[in-house]
Structures are given as structure tokens and as C-alpha cells.
Amino acid sequence: MTPQEVLNYNLPLFAGVTVEDLADIPLSLAEKTFGAWQTIFDQDDNSHDVYFLLYGSLLAVFWTSEGREIVFSRFAIGAHFGELAALDGTSRSLAAVAKTETKVLILKRDSFLHLFNEVPLIRDRITQQMVARIRTLTERNMEMTTLSVEQRVSMYLLRLAAEHGKLCTGAIIENAPTHAEIAGTIGANREMVSRSISKLSKRGVIKAARQRIEILDPAALSDDLS
């Protein structure tokens, strides 16, 4: 793939990168489509390529030795994932699963390492994102040890609304996570999350339907954390 073809995808990782920056780098990329609930790569898989989400919906999932599912994140369109295994050459720490029909752009490990080592803007961006991820995991660990399930649900909904630019009265979040996804993210079980969502609905804080959440009282969500 040529440098211009790569830049034409308008991927956030390449924002500000020029054709000249990529001129001497071997760029091996290919598109691939996955059906709903197909696995992109599995936990402990020995593949080392990096992926970009072109369209669809993805989940990063960890399965404990007891078979419990922990959802780490959903991916925004254009986001990259899989870079940890590419950087250190070890097995995958998480699985990536397509929630809907999904198309990804696959960047071969050798090309990724060339980009990381030879394009300072890309290296700095990846480093900053990894630091941000560590901070997020630290915050999540703190929440799991200090907040109740109901408080964790409120915190999750606040973050979800903020990420979608919907942290205001009457805002509607479409394609919202299922109760099982929320449970996997905050370290609870689905039944506890369902009860918490039901309580918030009865209090008039939110209005929840199938994969749709309306924020009725954002201040009350925040008050639940105090």
C-alpha cells in the first residue's frame, strides 16, 4: 500500500503524518471483514499485527480462569488496537470480538515497528495513549475497591455520556452497551447492573430501553458518587 493510500483512511494515529514521513517505510496493510460475534484475535493468541477499526463495533474482552468475562473497552471508529503484542512480541493479553459486522485494516507487525521507530509523531502518540490507558486502569481498580456497584454504574454512565457528548438533560445515547457489557466493564454481574439501572430509572435519573439510554438528570448521577 502506498503512503497516500494509508493517509487516505484518515486514521487518528496518522493525523499530521505526511507522505514524506512514510516514504521509506515498507507499508504492509490489508482490509478484512468479520461477521457479528466473530473473534478478531483471541486471548493468548500468538499473532502480532496491529488493527484499525474501519466500521462496525468491537469489544476488548478478558476471560478469567473461572470463565468470567471482563469487558475492557469498546473501540471508536478509526481506533487502533493490538499494539502491545506487536511491541513486545508476546501473546495477546485480551481478545478482540466483533459485536456487529466489522471491517478492520490490518497492519503487519514489521511495518508497525518501522512506523514506531522511524516516525516520532506516531511513536509519541502511541506512548501517550498507553500512559492514558494505564491511568484509566488505575482509576478502575480504585473504583472497584472503593465504590458500590450502584456507584460504579453511575460512574460508567457519566463517562459514557461524556464520551458521546451527551452529558446534558434529555440527551440520548444510541447503541448503548448491554447490561452484560456494563457488568463486564465495572466488575459486577449482570443482575446487579440490571437492578442498579432499574433503580436509576425509577428515580427519574435515566430512561433505559434496549441499547438506548436517555439522560434525564446528569446531576443526580454525579451526586450518587458523593
C-alpha positions as CSV (number, residue, x, y, z in Angstrom):
1,M,0.0,0.0,0.0
2,T,1.4,3.5,-0.9
3,P,1.8,6.2,1.8
4,Q,-1.0,8.3,0.2
5,E,-3.4,5.3,0.3
6,V,-2.7,4.8,4.0
7,L,-3.2,8.5,4.7
8,N,-6.5,8.5,2.8
9,Y,-8.0,6.4,5.6
10,N,-7.8,9.5,7.8
11,L,-6.8,7.3,10.8
12,P,-6.2,9.2,14.1
13,L,-2.8,7.6,14.6
14,F,-1.6,9.1,11.3
15,A,-3.0,12.6,11.9
16,G,-0.3,15.1,10.9
17,V,1.9,12.5,9.3
18,T,3.0,13.3,5.7
19,V,3.7,11.2,2.6
20,E,7.3,12.2,3.1
21,D,7.3,10.7,6.6
22,L,6.2,7.4,5.2
23,A,8.2,7.4,2.0
24,D,11.0,5.0,3.2
25,I,8.8,2.7,5.3
26,P,7.5,-0.7,4.0
27,L,3.7,-0.5,4.4
28,S,2.0,-3.9,4.5
29,L,-1.7,-3.4,5.2
30,A,-4.9,-5.2,4.1
31,E,-8.6,-4.9,4.9
32,K,-10.7,-7.8,6.4
33,T,-14.3,-8.1,7.3
34,F,-15.7,-10.1,10.2
35,G,-19.3,-11.1,11.0
36,A,-21.1,-10.3,14.2
37,W,-19.5,-12.1,17.2
38,Q,-16.6,-13.4,15.2
39,T,-13.2,-13.2,17.0
40,I,-10.6,-10.9,15.5
41,F,-7.9,-12.4,17.7
42,D,-8.2,-14.5,20.9
43,Q,-6.7,-14.1,24.3
44,D,-3.2,-15.8,24.4
45,D,-3.1,-15.8,20.6
46,N,0.4,-15.5,19.1
47,S,-0.4,-13.1,16.3
48,H,1.3,-9.7,16.5
49,D,-0.3,-7.5,13.9
50,V,-2.0,-4.1,14.6
51,Y,-5.6,-3.4,13.7
52,F,-7.6,-0.3,12.9
53,L,-11.4,-0.3,13.1
54,L,-12.9,1.0,9.8
55,Y,-16.5,0.3,10.6
56,G,-18.6,-1.8,13.0
57,S,-18.4,-2.4,16.7
58,L,-15.7,-4.2,18.7
59,L,-15.1,-5.2,22.3
60,A,-11.8,-5.9,24.0
61,V,-12.5,-8.9,26.4
62,F,-10.6,-10.7,29.0
63,W,-11.6,-14.2,30.3
64,T,-10.6,-15.2,33.8
65,S,-9.5,-18.7,34.7
66,E,-13.0,-19.2,36.1
67,G,-14.6,-18.3,32.7
68,R,-15.8,-14.8,33.8
69,E,-15.8,-12.2,31.1
70,I,-14.4,-8.8,31.7
71,V,-15.0,-6.1,29.1
72,F,-12.1,-3.7,28.9
73,S,-13.2,-1.3,26.2
74,R,-15.2,-0.5,23.1
75,F,-13.4,1.0,20.2
76,A,-14.1,4.2,18.3
77,I,-14.1,4.2,14.5
78,G,-10.5,4.7,13.4
79,A,-9.0,3.4,16.6
80,H,-6.1,1.1,16.6
81,F,-5.6,-2.0,18.8
82,G,-3.3,-4.9,19.3
83,E,-0.1,-2.8,19.6
84,L,1.1,-4.3,22.9
85,A,1.7,-7.7,21.3
86,A,3.3,-6.0,18.3
87,L,5.7,-4.1,20.5
88,D,6.9,-6.9,22.8
89,G,6.3,-10.0,20.6
90,T,4.4,-11.9,23.3
91,S,0.9,-13.4,23.2
92,R,-2.3,-11.4,23.3
93,S,-3.4,-10.3,26.7
94,L,-7.0,-9.7,25.6
95,A,-9.4,-11.0,22.9
96,A,-11.0,-8.6,20.3
97,V,-14.5,-9.6,19.3
98,A,-16.8,-8.1,16.6
99,K,-20.1,-7.1,18.1
100,T,-21.6,-6.3,14.7
101,E,-20.4,-6.8,11.1
102,T,-17.0,-5.1,11.3
103,K,-14.2,-4.2,8.8
104,V,-10.7,-3.7,10.0
105,L,-7.4,-2.6,8.4
106,I,-4.6,-5.0,9.4
107,L,-1.1,-3.5,9.7
108,K,1.7,-6.2,9.7
109,R,4.0,-6.1,12.8
110,D,7.2,-5.3,10.8
111,S,5.5,-2.2,9.3
112,F,4.2,-1.1,12.6
113,L,7.6,-1.4,14.2
114,H,9.1,0.7,11.4
115,L,6.5,3.3,12.0
116,F,7.0,3.3,15.7
117,N,10.8,3.6,15.4
118,E,11.0,6.0,12.5
119,V,8.1,8.4,12.8
120,P,8.4,10.4,16.0
121,L,4.8,11.7,15.8
122,I,3.4,8.1,15.7
123,R,5.8,6.9,18.5
124,D,4.8,9.8,20.8
125,R,1.1,9.3,20.1
126,I,1.2,5.6,20.9
127,T,3.2,6.3,24.1
128,Q,0.8,8.9,25.3
129,Q,-2.2,6.6,24.6
130,M,-0.5,3.8,26.6
131,V,0.1,6.1,29.5
132,A,-3.6,7.2,29.4
133,R,-4.6,3.5,29.4
134,I,-2.5,2.8,32.5
135,R,-4.2,5.8,34.2
136,T,-7.6,4.5,33.3
137,L,-6.9,1.0,34.6
138,T,-5.6,2.6,37.9
139,E,-8.8,4.6,38.2
140,R,-10.9,1.5,37.5
141,N,-9.1,-0.6,40.2
142,M,-9.7,2.2,42.7
143,E,-13.4,2.3,41.8
144,M,-13.8,-1.5,42.1
145,T,-12.3,-1.4,45.7
146,T,-14.0,1.8,47.0
147,L,-17.3,2.2,45.2
148,S,-20.5,0.1,45.4
149,V,-22.0,-1.5,42.3
150,E,-24.6,1.3,42.1
151,Q,-21.9,3.9,42.2
152,R,-19.9,2.2,39.6
153,V,-22.9,2.0,37.3
154,S,-23.4,5.8,37.8
155,M,-19.8,6.5,37.1
156,Y,-19.9,4.3,34.0
157,L,-23.0,6.2,32.7
158,L,-21.4,9.5,33.4
159,R,-18.3,8.5,31.4
160,L,-20.3,7.1,28.6
161,A,-22.4,10.2,28.3
162,A,-19.3,12.4,28.3
163,E,-17.6,10.3,25.7
164,H,-20.6,10.7,23.4
165,G,-21.0,14.4,24.1
166,K,-24.3,13.6,25.8
167,L,-23.8,14.8,29.3
168,C,-26.9,17.0,29.4
169,T,-30.5,16.7,30.3
170,G,-32.6,14.9,27.6
171,A,-29.5,13.6,25.8
172,I,-29.9,10.2,24.2
173,I,-27.2,7.6,23.8
174,E,-27.9,5.2,21.0
175,N,-26.2,1.8,20.6
176,A,-25.6,1.8,24.3
177,P,-23.8,-1.2,25.9
178,T,-25.9,-4.1,27.2
179,H,-26.2,-4.8,30.9
180,A,-23.8,-7.7,30.4
181,E,-21.2,-5.4,28.8
182,I,-21.5,-2.8,31.6
183,A,-21.2,-5.6,34.2
184,G,-18.1,-6.9,32.5
185,T,-16.6,-3.4,32.4
186,I,-17.2,-2.5,36.0
187,G,-16.5,-5.9,37.6
188,A,-20.1,-6.8,38.6
189,N,-22.6,-9.4,37.4
190,R,-25.5,-8.6,35.0
191,E,-28.2,-9.0,37.6
192,M,-26.6,-6.4,39.9
193,V,-26.2,-4.0,37.0
194,S,-29.9,-4.5,35.9
195,R,-31.0,-3.7,39.4
196,S,-28.9,-0.6,39.5
197,I,-30.3,0.6,36.1
198,S,-33.8,-0.1,37.3
199,K,-33.3,2.0,40.4
200,L,-31.9,4.9,38.4
201,S,-34.9,4.6,36.0
202,K,-37.4,4.6,38.9
203,R,-35.7,7.7,40.4
204,G,-36.1,9.5,37.1
205,V,-32.3,9.8,36.6
206,I,-32.3,7.9,33.3
207,K,-34.7,6.3,30.9
208,A,-33.4,3.0,29.6
209,A,-34.6,0.9,26.7
210,R,-32.9,-1.7,24.5
211,Q,-29.4,-0.3,23.8
212,R,-30.7,3.2,24.3
213,I,-30.2,5.4,27.3
214,E,-31.7,8.8,27.9
215,I,-30.0,11.0,30.5
216,L,-32.8,12.8,32.4
217,D,-30.8,14.1,35.4
218,P,-27.0,14.2,35.0
219,A,-26.5,16.0,38.3
220,A,-28.2,13.1,40.1
221,L,-25.7,10.6,38.5
222,S,-22.9,12.7,39.8
223,D,-24.5,13.1,43.3
224,D,-24.5,9.3,43.6
225,L,-20.7,9.3,43.8
226,S,-20.5,11.6,46.8
